[in-house]
Amino acid sequence: LFENALRARDGRSIEDHQAALVAFFAPFTKVAAANPYAWFPVERSAEELVTVTDRNRMVGFPYPKYLNAIMEVDQSAAVLVASVRKARELGVPEDKWVFLHGCADASDLWYPLERQDYHSSPAMRLTGERAFEMAGITAADLSLIDLYSCFPSAVRIGAKALGLALDDPRGLTVTGGLPYFGGPGNNYALHAIAEMVTRLRERPGAYGLSTANGWFLTKQSVGVYSTRPVEGRWERQSPSVLQAQIDALPHPEIVEKPQGRARIETYTVVHGREGVRMGIVIGRDDQDRRFVAHTPDDPAVLRDLEAREGVGRMGTVGPHPDGVRNLFTPD
């Protein structure tokens, strides 16, 4: 849903967008291939990531399997947090110390139907701004970056919110990312922090940024780290400050049982191992109210949504024959 909204925002064709989204994701596989802790340490080309095959089947349009995080992994990580006083008491060498310089946490509007759009994250933007402000640096001061990467859309939205380019020469992952390093749920973020600590110990004085995410691009967290000791008082802002700003954002009216003419705001086509299964649409009715619906199960309709741009397409919405769901039929 988010990726198709991003494509429509950027005005790309489906073919051009598929090429663009793997161009920045392929380098993640190179990082994973060099990481001894990666679950899938295989370097893959952009073409390999996007080409649908028996081993790389389509899962949810526009993502084949190789662009999805895989939770069925056996990985663990640990981080020890201590005060300077306690670290000294325990005899931890100072060249092992890494400090949290800036941090922030917030959630985008909890229910996805209430979001302002599906191609941005106000929570990521605000948490990034707060973490940089707290650390006293900007994105230009970073040497190491790890953006939460369950899917390409999470990286694209996160990068834009933080003012980072997708082709940033510093790279956007230190582990290899969830689809390639491994993604034990959103505990991936702990692995990213552990790897960030290791990398920063090798680069004294450098700054690194790591982000975390949960649910439907909902919960956002940002941390800025360095071996440099924090100067002055360290004080974390209550998450309620940023959350109040986000919760006050305007959002569309939602209609549970839409009826009549409508247009697609974003959509996806869900696949099973045997092929297309169903289409899911988030749309707007003729009063600009937002709704969610399924499409007809007709394979021709589903394949057409993958062959031609669906965002903005008109159609008719009404009750599904099952009496429970809504049904959107594209023109």
C-alpha positions, 0 to 999 in steps of 0.5 A, a space after each residue: 500500500 505504501 509503496 504504490 502510493 510512493 510510486 504515484 507521488 513520484 509520477 513513475 511508471 510501474 516499470 520505472 518504479 520497480 527499477 528505482 526501488 531495487 537500485 538502492 536496495 541491492 547495495 543492502 545485500 552487499 553489506 549483508 554478504 559481508 556480515 558474518 551474522 547475516 541470515 541471508 549473506 548473499 549479494 544479489 543484483 537489482 535485476 535479481 531482486 525484482 525479477 519474479 521467479 519460482 524462488 522469488 515469487 510475488 508476495 504483495 504487489 509490487 514486492 517479490 519475496 526478496 524485497 520482504 523482511 523474513 521473520 522466521 530467523 534464529 537470531 539474538 542480540 544484546 546491549 548493556 546500558 550503564 552509567 559512566 560510574 557503573 561502567 568504571 566499577 565494572 572495569 569496562 575499558 573506556 574505548 568500549 564506551 558508546 554514548 546515546 547523544 540524541 533520541 526520540 520516539 513517537 507514533 504516526 496516527 495509530 490507525 492506517 486509515 487515519 493517516 494524512 497520506 501513505 507516502 510520508 511519516 510525520 513521526 519520523 520527521 519529528 523524531 529525527 529533528 528532535 534527535 538531531 537537536 538533542 545531539 547538537 548535530 545535523 544529518 551531514 555530521 553522520 558517518 554511519 546510518 542504519 534505517 529500519 528496512 522491513 520493506 523498501 518503502 520504509 527506507 524511502 519514507 525514512 530517508 526523506 523524513 530525515 533529509 537523506 538521499 537514497 544513494 547517500 555514499 555513506 550507505 543506509 545500513 550497517 547490517 544489511 537490512 531486514 530482508 538480508 541480514 534478518 528480521 526477527 520482528 522489530 527486534 532487528 533494531 537491537 541488532 542494528 544498535 549492536 552493530 552500530 556500537 561495534 562500528 563506532 568503536 572502530 571510528 572514535 568520535 564519529 556519529 551514527 544514527 539508527 532508527 526503529 519502526 513497528 506495525 504499519 510504519 506506525 511506531 518510530 524511534 531514532 537514536 544518535 550514538 558516538 564514542 564522544 562523551 555527552 557534554 552538559 546535561 543529558 535529558 530525554 524529552 517526554 514522547 508525549 510532546 511530539 505525540 501531541 503534535 502528531 495526534 493533532 494533525 488533520 486526517 480524512 473522514 472515514 466511511 465504513 460502508 461507502 456506496 457509489 463512485 470512488 477512486 483508488 488512493 492506494 492499493 495492493 494485490 496479494 499473492 499466494 503460492 498459487 498466484 493472485 489471491 485478492 486486491 485491497 484498495 484504500 480509496 476516496 468516495 465522491 465526498 472525499 471520505 476514505 474507505 477500505 475495500 476488496 476488489 473482485 477476485 477476477 484474476 483479470 482485474 488483479 493482473 490489470 492492477 499490476 500491469 497499469 497504474 491503479 492509483 487515481 483510477 475510478 470505479 464503483 464501491 458498495 457492499 461485498 456479496 459476503 455482507 461483511 466487506 466492501 467491494 471496489 470494482 475498477 472501471 
